[in-house]
Amino acid sequence: MRFLAIVILFVLAPMSIADTWRTDPITPMDERYMENSRKALNDLARIELGRSFGESRENDLRLIQTLLDRKLVKGNETALLQGMGIIIGDHLRKDHNLKWVIYIDRVGRSRALEVPLKDEAIFPVTQISSRAAVGGEIDVTAIYTRLEAEIARAKKKIIVR
């Protein structure tokens, strides 16, 4: 038994963390989920605030912040909170030439933005929901700025294989 444990250790030891994940293309089901999330959030903004998403990045970030500040979306409304992350991700995708992918690792699958040619992904979808779930302060513009810094860092990174 001890020998088997040592063999398993030697077999698994060379695996790096990078070897334990992959990305797949967004599926039609994921696209529908993301579109439904955008629509639900837009419907809420139109009903509660008389405003819509899609005018500009600055408008969308302010609109998300207003929905949060006025507590029109609660910390347990994960789908709406993740919809906010999808809208942030849409702007990051457009502004930085990224693409939506499905990131799969040992924990599961997540919607992510892939930085082309860099083996890097960022995760805007859960940026707001994870903070809201624990009652944390949420500064939408700061989140966007931090994600942009992560993208810039990833684009500068040199990949050595």
N, C-alpha and C positions, 0 to 999 in steps of 0.2 A: 504494500500500500504506500509506504514511504517512497519507494522507487517511482511509482506512478505519479505521485505528487511532484517529485523533482522533474520528471520528464515533462509534465504539463507546464511547469514553471519555465523550463527552457524553451519549450515550443512557443509559449505565449509571450515571453519576455521581449523578443525583438519587435513585437507589434507596437507601433507608435499610436498615439491618440488619433493622428490624421488617418491611420488605416482603418479606423473604426466608424467612419461616417462616409456618406455619399450624398450626392444630390440627384434628384430625378426631375424631369419636367413637371410643371404644373398640370394637373389632370383637369378634364372638363368639370368634374365634381368640385374640385378646389376652386376653379374659376367661378362656378355658380355660387359657392359658399361666400367667396370674397365679394361678388357682385351683390348678393343678398345682404351682406353686412353693410356695404356702402349705402344701399338703398334704405335699409332700416334706419341708419344713422341720419341720412339726408331727410327722410320723412319726419323723424323726431325734430330735427333742426327747423324744418319748415313749419311744423305744427306749433312748437314751443317758442320759437324765436323769429319766425317769418323770414328766415334766411336759408340759403342753400350752399352746399359744397360745390366746388368746381370753378369758382371765379379766379382764384389765385392761391399760391402756397400761403402767403401771409394771411389771407382771408380764412383759409381752411384751418390753419393753426390757431387763429384767434377764435374761430367758431368752436373748435374742439375745447379750447380753454374755457370758453363761456359755458358750454354744456357741463363741464366738470365743476367750475366755480359755483354755478347755480344749482349744483347737485341734481341735474336733470337725468344724469346717468349715475346709478349707484355702484358701489364697489363689488357687488355680487352680480352685476349684469355683464358677465364676461363677453358675451357675443357683441354687445354694443361697444364695450371697451376695446375689444380686439378689432372691431370695425374702425375705431379711431386709429389704431396702429396700422391698419391696412391703408387708410387715407394718407398717413404720414409716409408709409412705404411707397405709395404711388408717386408721391412727389420726389422722394429720394431716387426712385427708379428713373423717373424722367430727367431729373436734374443731373444725375451721375452715370447715366447709361448702364444701368444695372438690369437684371432680369429676375422675375419671380421664379423660384424653384421650390421643390419640396426637399428639405434637409432631413436626412434619416440617420439616426445614430442609435446608440444602445438605449437611450431614453424613449425614443419614438420618432414620430415625424412631425415636422414643423414647417410652416410656410416661412420662407426666408428670401432675402435678396442676395443674389450671388454677384460678387465682384469679379468681372471677367478676367480670366487668365491668372488668377491669384490664389486659387484654392481657399477663398475666404467667403464667409457669408455673414450677414447681419440680420438681426431679428426684430424688426420694428413692430410686428404684430402684438407681441406681449409686453412691450415697453410700458404702456399705460395700465393694462389690466393687472400686471404683477404689482405695481405700486398701489393701485386702487384697492386691490384685495386685502392689503394690510393697512389701509388707511393712510398711506404715505402722501406727502405733498407732491403735486404733479405740476411741473412747469413744462408745458408742451414745447415751447420754443427751445428751452435748454435741452430737452430730449432730442429734438431735431438737430441741434447744433452738435451735440455729442455724437450722434450717429454719423453726421457728416465728417467729423474728425476721425471716426473709426474707418470710414470709407477712404479718406485721404491717406491714413496710415497703411491700410491694406494695399492701396494702389502703389505706394512707394516700396512696399516689401518686395524683396527679391526672392524668388523661389529657387531653392537649391535641391536638386534631386539626385 
